[in-house]
């Protein structure tokens, strides 16, 4: 999950602008623009940021530009209440080397966990003296309602429903169920997780998983067929079902702040690994540049499962019923 966030921020910072003749430059003041991205959360005490610079490419294919646009030597500080944290520069290996082959440059700070309803100020002083600024107010958590289902599968129903309330109805919420399980490999239990779509849509001989986008919704409905198919996919092609131990069914809820809500509303799409993609036409809340400084609140809720249901797949229930 943390790798996904890091590389999502790196992906945000790669902005490609089309080339043009010197006599006619439709991009004008978009030259030498800086892109700052930082999304803090309550699920970890390490937070990350990236800074890059806009650039022009010499062809119609933005991917042809292979010079890393990330910025080194920036001074990034996040302040809140009467405290402040400084980001340190570091490099990490890239997951995708198709465009840039050097180590990815990021900034990180430790011992910081986003607290609900707290205002955070981000300031980045660049090597050329420019300064980028932004503000986020960490969102509040949801309260789960007692009318929610508490068992998988539920009694006399073919779907699972969980409801919640949120103090602010103007914020987007993203929700997804995950199955946590062990797979025995070479005598050792290795932990995995499987995301469960709300439903599968059949297209020919294929079943396409459908995951909900962030929205103002205060509920999630998951078809039991989706749980069943997801459980089947876990061991697909493996006859040794007894090597799988189901540990938990967990609902994850992310409440986004105003900035992230505006971003997703502008994008009208969500990437599976929380990857962001920002260009000149998208939402930005960075003063003096582009990008996004946002926050989210992550919550988890465990839903009990029937041992008989798990055993029907040949799996081992990992927790007491």
Buried (B, 14 or more C-beta within 10 A) or exposed (E): EEEBBBBBBBBBBBBBBEBEEEEEEEBEEBEEBBBBBBBBBBBBEBBBBBBBBBBBBEEEEBEEBEEBBBBEEBBBBBBBEEEEBEBEBEEBEBEEEEBBEEEBBBBBBEEBEBBBEEEBBBBBBBEEEBBBBBBBBBBBBBEBEEEBBEBBBBEEEEBBBBBBEBEEEEBBBBBBBBBBBBBBEEEEBEEEEBEBBBBBEEEEEEBEBEBBEBBEBBEBBBBBEBBBBBBEBBBEEEEEEEBBBBBBBBBBBBBBBBBBBBBBBEBEEBEEEBBBBBBEEBBBBBBBBBBBBBBBBBBEBEBBBBBEBBEEBBBBBBEEE
